[in-house]
Amino acid sequence: MKYSSLILIVSLICLLCSVGVAAVKENPEAVAALQAGTRTDANAAWWGFDPEDSTEILQAALDSGAGQLTIPFVGKPWITRPLKLRSDQTVLFEPGVIIEAKRGEFLGKSQSLFSMDQGENLTLQGYGATFRMHKEDYRQVGYENAEWRMTLRFASCKNILVEGLSLESSGGDGIYLGKSSKEQPWCEDVIIRDVRCIDHHRQGISVITAKNLLIENCVFADTDGTAPRAGIDFEPNHADECIENCVVRNCIMESNAGPGILVYLRPLSRESADVSLRFENCHIRSGTNTGISVGAIKDDGPGGMIEFVSCTVENTHGNGLHIYDKAADRTRIRFTDCRWNNTALRGDKDDKGKAPLFLKLGRTEEVARLGGVDFINCRIFDRFDRPFMIADTKDTGLYNVQGSIQVCNPAGVTMALGEKLEEVELTIEEKISFP
C-alpha cells in the first residue's frame, strides 16, 4: 500500500472518530428549546451518552415529545435496558448505530428491547442500523425460561412503520404484533419494510393479530430456540383477534429450524373475521425445515382466503408444503404460479409423509373433511422415487382439492391421496425438464 493511501485511510478514521466524539456532546440549550416548543426535532446525544448504560438517556429522548428524534452514530453501541416507544414520533437511527441489550439485564420473562402498547403514529427508520440482543445469555442460569423477550414488541398499535433495521438474537421474536386492549384487539395499518430478522429464539416475526399489514423486502433467517422456530408465523391466540388484509411480499425465509412460513388458526372460530392473507413472490430456501405450513383450521373455523402467488420453496429438509387439520369448507388455501424444488430432502419413498406436498388430518374431532385447496399452474421438481403429493386422511377422505400441477421427476410421477376422493380435480402434467 502506498504511503499516501495509508495517510488517507488514517485521516478518514480520525475524522469518523472526531464525528463520533462531537456527536455525544450534551446540548441542554437545544433540550430547553424543545421543551419550550420552539423546535420539534431532537438528537439523543443532547441528553448525553454512557458507554456502559444509556437507558435513561435514550428514554428521556424518546419521552421528550420530539416529532423527529435522531439516534446518532457515536462510534460505540448504545447499551440499554428495556425501552418504551412513544406515539407521534419518527425515530431515525443513523447508519452504523447499534442498540444493544445490556448483559445481565432482561431478567423479566417478557422484557423487550423496545415495546409499545396502544400507541400510534410511529416510524422507526434505520438503514444500516442494528438492534442486538443476546439470546444465548437468556438460556443460562439466572434467566427464567421464556419466549417473550422480543426486539420490537407492538400491542394494539396503529399506524406503525419500521424500515431498514437489522434485528438480531432476541430471546423471543424479532418483531411481535399482538394486542393489549379489548377495544382494539389487533395492530392496524402496519408496514415493515427492508428489515432483517436474524437468529431469534422463537420467530423472525410473530403476527398474532393484525389488520392492514404489509411486510415487504424482508429477510427472516436462522431462527432456532423454542417452537415453532419459524421465519414468519401468523398465529392468533383468541377468537376476537384477526388476520385481515395482510400481505407479505418479496421476502426471503432461510435456514430456520422450523417452517419458513407458518399459519396456525386454531383459536379462530366462525364468529371471527374472515381471514385475508396473501404471500407474493416469497422465497423459502436452504436449510429450513418445512417450507410452508398451514393448518388448524377447524370445522368451526373462520372463512376467507390464504393465497400464495409466485412463491418458491427449495432445498428444505422437511416437506415443501404441509397442510394439516384444514377443514374443506373453511378458509380456502390457494397456490398460484408457485414452485417446489428439491424439498423433503431427508425423505425417500419409505418414509411416510416425506413428500414435497403433504396433507394430513390428525384432529378428527375438530375436522371432519380435509381439503379446500387450489393449485393453479404450479410446478414441482423432485428427484426421489416417491409420490409428489401424499394425503393422510385417516380414511375420512380428501375433499375439494383442485387445479393444475406440472411435475418433473426422473423416477416417475405419482400421487398417494387415498381411495376416498370427492371434488378432487387435479390436472397433472409430467415434464422432462423445466425451462
DRENLUMVO-776604 format. One record per residue (C-alpha): residue number from 1; x, z, y. Coordinates in steps of 0.1 Angstrom, whole numbers, plus 5000, padded with zeros to 4 digits. Example, Ala and Ser with C-alpha at 12.3 -4.5 7.8 and 13.67 -1.06 7.14 Angstrom:
! DRENLUMVO-776604
R_i_px_pz_py
R_1_5123_5078_4955
R_2_5137_5071_4989
! end
This chain:
! DRENLUMVO-776604
R_i_px_pz_py
R_1_5000_5000_5000
R_2_5013_4991_5034
R_3_5022_5020_5058
R_4_4997_5007_5084
R_5_4969_5007_5059
R_6_4977_5043_5049
R_7_4977_5053_5086
R_8_4943_5037_5089
R_9_4928_5055_5059
R_10_4942_5089_5071
R_11_4927_5082_5106
R_12_4893_5074_5091
R_13_4894_5106_5070
R_14_4903_5127_5101
R_15_4875_5110_5121
R_16_4850_5118_5094
R_17_4862_5154_5092
R_18_4860_5158_5130
R_19_4825_5144_5130
R_20_4815_5170_5104
R_21_4831_5198_5124
R_22_4813_5186_5156
R_23_4780_5184_5138
R_24_4779_5221_5129
R_25_4783_5234_5164
R_26_4753_5256_5173
R_27_4732_5245_5202
R_28_4709_5273_5215
R_29_4701_5253_5246
R_30_4686_5225_5225
R_31_4667_5250_5204
R_32_4653_5266_5236
R_33_4642_5231_5249
R_34_4625_5225_5216
R_35_4607_5258_5218
R_36_4597_5251_5254
R_37_4582_5218_5244
R_38_4605_5196_5264
R_39_4618_5179_5233
R_40_4603_5172_5199
R_41_4634_5162_5178
R_42_4660_5186_5163
R_43_4692_5188_5143
R_44_4696_5216_5117
R_45_4731_5222_5129
R_46_4717_5236_5161
R_47_4710_5267_5141
R_48_4745_5267_5126
R_49_4759_5261_5091
R_50_4770_5286_5065
R_51_4790_5270_5036
R_52_4780_5300_5014
R_53_4743_5302_5021
R_54_4724_5281_5047
R_55_4689_5292_5036
R_56_4679_5310_5069
R_57_4694_5282_5089
R_58_4675_5254_5071
R_59_4643_5273_5070
R_60_4645_5281_5107
R_61_4650_5244_5114
R_62_4620_5235_5092
R_63_4599_5261_5109
R_64_4609_5250_5144
R_65_4579_5227_5149
R_66_4602_5197_5155
R_67_4584_5164_5149
R_68_4616_5149_5137
R_69_4644_5170_5121
R_70_4678_5157_5111
R_71_4699_5173_5084
R_72_4734_5161_5093
R_73_4763_5154_5070
R_74_4788_5182_5077
R_75_4814_5175_5050
R_76_4802_5202_5026
R_77_4769_5208_5007
R_78_4741_5228_5024
R_79_4738_5256_4999
R_80_4704_5271_4998
R_81_4678_5293_4981
R_82_4642_5281_4978
R_83_4628_5264_5010
R_84_4593_5258_5023
R_85_4584_5224_5038
R_86_4560_5222_5068
R_87_4533_5199_5079
R_88_4535_5172_5106
R_89_4572_5167_5103
R_90_4597_5139_5095
R_91_4629_5152_5079
R_92_4659_5128_5079
R_93_4688_5136_5056
R_94_4719_5117_5067
R_95_4739_5097_5041
R_96_4763_5119_5022
R_97_4742_5150_5027
R_98_4739_5173_4996
R_99_4713_5200_4995
R_100_4725_5222_4967
R_101_4707_5251_4949
R_102_4727_5283_4953
R_103_4741_5295_4920
R_104_4728_5328_4907
R_105_4695_5323_4925
R_106_4662_5307_4915
R_107_4656_5336_4891
R_108_4618_5332_4896
R_109_4602_5310_4869
R_110_4585_5288_4895
R_111_4610_5288_4923
R_112_4617_5253_4935
R_113_4643_5239_4958
R_114_4616_5226_4982
R_115_4579_5233_4980
R_116_4548_5226_4999
R_117_4513_5239_4994
R_118_4482_5224_5011
R_119_4504_5207_5037
R_120_4500_5172_5052
R_121_4518_5145_5072
R_122_4553_5150_5058
R_123_4581_5124_5055
R_124_4614_5132_5036
R_125_4639_5103_5040
R_126_4674_5104_5027
R_127_4691_5071_5017
R_128_4724_5082_5003
R_129_4715_5119_5003
R_130_4713_5142_4972
R_131_4692_5173_4962
R_132_4710_5190_4934
R_133_4701_5219_4912
R_134_4719_5234_4882
R_135_4696_5232_4851
R_136_4723_5244_4827
R_137_4725_5277_4846
R_138_4688_5283_4842
R_139_4692_5282_4804
R_140_4716_5311_4804
R_141_4712_5349_4800
R_142_4696_5363_4831
R_143_4671_5335_4836
R_144_4637_5337_4821
R_145_4629_5306_4801
R_146_4607_5283_4822
R_147_4600_5247_4831
R_148_4588_5250_4867
R_149_4619_5252_4888
R_150_4613_5218_4905
R_151_4634_5199_4930
R_152_4603_5189_4950
R_153_4570_5206_4944
R_154_4538_5195_4962
R_155_4504_5210_4956
R_156_4472_5199_4972
R_157_4491_5180_4998
R_158_4481_5149_5019
R_159_4500_5120_5034
R_160_4534_5125_5019
R_161_4563_5100_5020
R_162_4595_5106_5000
R_163_4622_5078_5004
R_164_4657_5072_4993
R_165_4667_5105_4978
R_166_4686_5113_4946
R_167_4672_5144_4929
R_168_4694_5159_4902
R_169_4693_5185_4875
R_170_4663_5207_4882
R_171_4650_5234_4859
R_172_4617_5215_4857
R_173_4607_5182_4873
R_174_4624_5161_4898
R_175_4591_5158_4916
R_176_4558_5176_4908
R_177_4524_5167_4922
R_178_4498_5193_4914
R_179_4471_5215_4930
R_180_4469_5249_4947
R_181_4434_5246_4961
R_182_4400_5242_4946
R_183_4388_5225_4977
R_184_4413_5197_4972
R_185_4424_5197_4935
R_186_4449_5169_4939
R_187_4476_5154_4961
R_188_4464_5125_4982
R_189_4480_5095_4999
R_190_4515_5099_4985
R_191_4543_5074_4985
R_192_4575_5079_4965
R_193_4599_5050_4971
R_194_4636_5042_4962
R_195_4641_5077_4946
R_196_4663_5085_4917
R_197_4653_5114_4894
R_198_4683_5122_4871
R_199_4690_5148_4844
R_200_4659_5170_4848
R_201_4648_5197_4824
R_202_4611_5186_4818
R_203_4602_5153_4835
R_204_4617_5130_4861
R_205_4583_5133_4877
R_206_4551_5150_4867
R_207_4518_5138_4882
R_208_4493_5165_4874
R_209_4466_5153_4898
R_210_4468_5126_4924
R_211_4446_5102_4944
R_212_4461_5071_4962
R_213_4496_5074_4948
R_214_4523_5047_4950
R_215_4556_5051_4932
R_216_4579_5022_4936
R_217_4616_5011_4931
R_218_4625_5044_4915
R_219_4647_5054_4886
R_220_4638_5082_4861
R_221_4667_5088_4837
R_222_4684_5114_4814
R_223_4655_5138_4811
R_224_4663_5164_4785
R_225_4653_5201_4780
R_226_4618_5211_4773
R_227_4590_5189_4760
R_228_4578_5164_4767
R_229_4611_5153_4784
R_230_4595_5121_4798
R_231_4607_5098_4826
R_232_4573_5100_4842
R_233_4543_5120_4830
R_234_4507_5117_4841
R_235_4491_5149_4827
R_236_4462_5167_4843
R_237_4456_5204_4835
R_238_4419_5207_4842
R_239_4388_5186_4843
R_240_4384_5188_4881
R_241_4417_5170_4886
R_242_4422_5133_4887
R_243_4444_5103_4882
R_244_4428_5079_4907
R_245_4442_5048_4923
R_246_4477_5055_4911
R_247_4503_5027_4910
R_248_4538_5027_4895
R_249_4558_4996_4905
R_250_4593_4982_4899
R_251_4606_5014_4882
R_252_4632_5020_4856
R_253_4629_5047_4829
R_254_4660_5050_4807
R_255_4679_5075_4784
R_256_4651_5101_4784
R_257_4648_5123_4754
R_258_4610_5119_4753
R_259_4588_5089_4763
R_260_4598_5067_4792
R_261_4561_5068_4803
R_262_4537_5094_4791
R_263_4500_5096_4799
R_264_4481_5126_4784
R_265_4445_5130_4794
R_266_4431_5156_4770
R_267_4420_5181_4798
R_268_4398_5154_4814
R_269_4361_5150_4805
R_270_4332_5127_4811
R_271_4325_5146_4842
R_272_4360_5139_4856
R_273_4366_5110_4879
R_274_4373_5076_4863
R_275_4410_5070_4857
R_276_4426_5042_4876
R_277_4463_5039_4868
R_278_4485_5008_4869
R_279_4521_5002_4860
R_280_4536_4970_4873
R_281_4570_4954_4864
R_282_4584_4986_4850
R_283_4614_4986_4826
R_284_4618_5013_4798
R_285_4651_5010_4780
R_286_4683_5022_4764
R_287_4682_5055_4746
R_288_4647_5066_4755
R_289_4628_5079_4725
R_290_4593_5064_4727
R_291_4588_5036_4752
R_292_4552_5041_4763
R_293_4530_5069_4750
R_294_4493_5072_4759
R_295_4468_5094_4743
R_296_4445_5124_4740
R_297_4415_5105_4755
R_298_4386_5122_4737
R_299_4351_5110_4730
R_300_4342_5134_4758
R_301_4370_5119_4779
R_302_4369_5100_4812
R_303_4361_5064_4818
R_304_4383_5040_4838
R_305_4414_5019_4831
R_306_4451_5023_4824
R_307_4469_4990_4830
R_308_4504_4978_4822
R_309_4513_4945_4838
R_310_4547_4927_4832
R_311_4563_4957_4818
R_312_4593_4956_4794
R_313_4603_4981_4767
R_314_4636_4976_4749
R_315_4662_4994_4728
R_316_4641_5026_4722
R_317_4648_5050_4694
R_318_4611_5055_4686
R_319_4581_5033_4689
R_320_4579_5009_4717
R_321_4542_5019_4721
R_322_4525_5050_4708
R_323_4487_5052_4713
R_324_4472_5083_4698
R_325_4438_5101_4697
R_326_4423_5074_4720
R_327_4385_5071_4719
R_328_4375_5035_4716
R_329_4348_5036_4743
R_330_4365_5058_4769
R_331_4394_5050_4793
R_332_4405_5015_4784
R_333_4442_5006_4780
R_334_4453_4971_4788
R_335_4487_4954_4785
R_336_4491_4920_4803
R_337_4523_4900_4800
R_338_4543_4929_4785
R_339_4573_4927_4762
R_340_4587_4949_4735
R_341_4623_4940_4724
R_342_4643_4959_4697
R_343_4621_4990_4696
R_344_4618_5018_4670
R_345_4655_5013_4662
R_346_4656_5044_4640
R_347_4629_5030_4617
R_348_4625_5005_4589
R_349_4597_4993_4567
R_350_4599_5025_4545
R_351_4593_5049_4575
R_352_4555_5054_4580
R_353_4547_5048_4617
R_354_4580_5033_4626
R_355_4569_5001_4642
R_356_4571_4985_4676
R_357_4534_4993_4682
R_358_4518_5024_4665
R_359_4482_5035_4669
R_360_4474_5069_4654
R_361_4443_5091_4650
R_362_4451_5128_4644
R_363_4423_5148_4660
R_364_4393_5135_4642
R_365_4373_5165_4656
R_366_4378_5150_4691
R_367_4379_5113_4685
R_368_4356_5095_4660
R_369_4368_5060_4665
R_370_4403_5050_4675
R_371_4407_5019_4698
R_372_4397_5004_4731
R_373_4430_4985_4738
R_374_4437_4950_4751
R_375_4469_4929_4746
R_376_4469_4898_4769
R_377_4498_4874_4764
R_378_4522_4900_4751
R_379_4555_4894_4732
R_380_4573_4914_4706
R_381_4608_4908_4692
R_382_4617_4929_4661
R_383_4645_4925_4635
R_384_4633_4949_4608
R_385_4613_4938_4578
R_386_4581_4957_4586
R_387_4547_4953_4604
R_388_4550_4949_4641
R_389_4518_4970_4645
R_390_4506_4999_4624
R_391_4473_5018_4628
R_392_4469_5051_4611
R_393_4432_5060_4614
R_394_4426_5085_4586
R_395_4402_5060_4571
R_396_4379_5061_4601
R_397_4388_5026_4611
R_398_4401_5007_4642
R_399_4377_4995_4668
R_400_4377_4971_4697
R_401_4413_4960_4699
R_402_4416_4925_4713
R_403_4439_4900_4728
R_404_4469_4877_4720
R_405_4504_4886_4709
R_406_4535_4864_4702
R_407_4558_4879_4676
R_408_4594_4869_4667
R_409_4607_4885_4635
R_410_4632_4867_4611
R_411_4617_4887_4583
R_412_4581_4875_4589
R_413_4551_4887_4610
R_414_4527_4912_4595
R_415_4504_4940_4607
R_416_4491_4971_4589
R_417_4458_4980_4606
R_418_4438_4994_4576
R_419_4408_4980_4559
R_420_4380_4991_4583
R_421_4381_4970_4614
R_422_4354_4965_4640
R_423_4356_4942_4670
R_424_4393_4938_4663
R_425_4401_4902_4675
R_426_4438_4896_4678
R_427_4454_4862_4681
R_428_4489_4864_4666
R_429_4514_4836_4672
R_430_4546_4836_4652
R_431_4576_4824_4672
R_432_4610_4814_4660
R_433_4625_4824_4693
R_434_4616_4831_4729
R_435_4628_4811_4758
! end
